[in-house]
Amino acid sequence: MENKILDRKDIPKESTWDIESLFENLQAWEDAYEGVAKLANKFSVHQGQLSKGSKNLLEALRDRDQLSRAMENVYVYTHLLL
């Protein structure tokens, strides 16, 4: 038996991950990718602000979590698409 790595297009759909549950199509992924860049740029507003109160820290942690989830979705979709 030959062990051969198949391209995703050569694997029956029922044997692949449901990547459409992450993004409906490539355009949706591209929009999310651009959104990650915007969230990353926005995150810099927290620099030097974390020690100025618990509300600042909480906002930074929430923004970090949002950025992390968005990055994870973009990464996982790309990884599973291959």
C-alpha positions as CSV (number, residue, x, y, z in Angstrom):
1,M,0.0,0.0,0.0
2,E,1.4,3.3,-1.1
3,N,1.2,6.2,1.4
4,K,0.4,9.2,-0.7
5,I,-0.7,12.7,0.5
6,L,-3.7,13.8,-1.5
7,D,-4.8,17.3,-2.3
8,R,-7.9,18.4,-0.5
9,K,-9.8,18.5,-3.9
10,D,-9.0,14.8,-4.3
11,I,-10.5,13.8,-0.9
12,P,-14.2,13.0,-0.6
13,K,-16.0,16.0,1.0
14,E,-17.4,13.8,3.9
15,S,-13.8,13.0,4.9
16,T,-12.6,16.6,5.2
17,W,-13.1,19.3,7.9
18,D,-16.1,21.5,7.4
19,I,-14.1,24.7,6.7
20,E,-17.2,26.5,5.5
21,S,-18.3,26.7,9.1
22,L,-15.4,29.1,9.7
23,F,-15.8,31.1,6.5
24,E,-18.4,30.7,3.8
25,N,-15.9,31.5,1.0
26,L,-12.5,33.0,0.3
27,Q,-13.8,36.5,0.2
28,A,-15.1,36.1,3.8
29,W,-11.7,34.9,4.8
30,E,-10.0,37.8,3.1
31,D,-12.3,40.2,5.0
32,A,-11.5,38.5,8.3
33,Y,-7.8,38.7,7.4
34,E,-8.0,42.4,6.9
35,G,-10.0,42.6,10.2
36,V,-7.2,40.9,12.0
37,A,-4.8,43.6,10.8
38,K,-7.2,46.3,12.0
39,L,-7.6,44.7,15.4
40,A,-3.8,44.4,15.7
41,N,-3.3,48.1,14.9
42,K,-6.1,49.0,17.4
43,F,-4.5,47.0,20.1
44,S,-1.5,49.4,20.3
45,V,-3.8,52.0,22.0
46,H,-3.3,50.0,25.2
47,Q,0.4,50.6,25.3
48,G,1.3,52.4,28.5
49,Q,-2.3,52.3,29.7
50,L,-2.6,49.0,31.5
51,S,-1.5,50.3,34.9
52,K,-3.8,53.2,34.9
53,G,-6.8,51.3,36.2
54,S,-8.7,48.0,36.1
55,K,-11.0,49.2,33.4
56,N,-8.0,49.8,31.0
57,L,-6.7,46.3,31.8
58,L,-10.1,44.7,31.3
59,E,-10.5,46.4,28.0
60,A,-7.0,45.4,26.9
61,L,-7.7,41.8,27.9
62,R,-11.0,41.7,26.0
63,D,-9.4,43.2,22.9
64,R,-6.6,40.6,23.2
65,D,-9.1,37.8,23.3
66,Q,-11.0,39.2,20.3
67,L,-7.8,39.5,18.3
68,S,-6.7,36.0,19.3
69,R,-10.0,34.4,18.3
70,A,-9.9,36.2,14.9
71,M,-6.3,35.2,14.3
72,E,-7.1,31.6,15.2
73,N,-10.0,31.4,12.7
74,V,-7.9,32.9,9.9
75,Y,-5.0,30.5,10.6
76,V,-7.2,27.4,11.0
77,Y,-9.1,28.0,7.8
78,T,-5.9,28.5,5.9
79,H,-4.3,25.4,7.4
80,L,-7.3,23.2,6.7
81,L,-7.8,24.6,3.2
82,L,-4.4,23.1,2.1
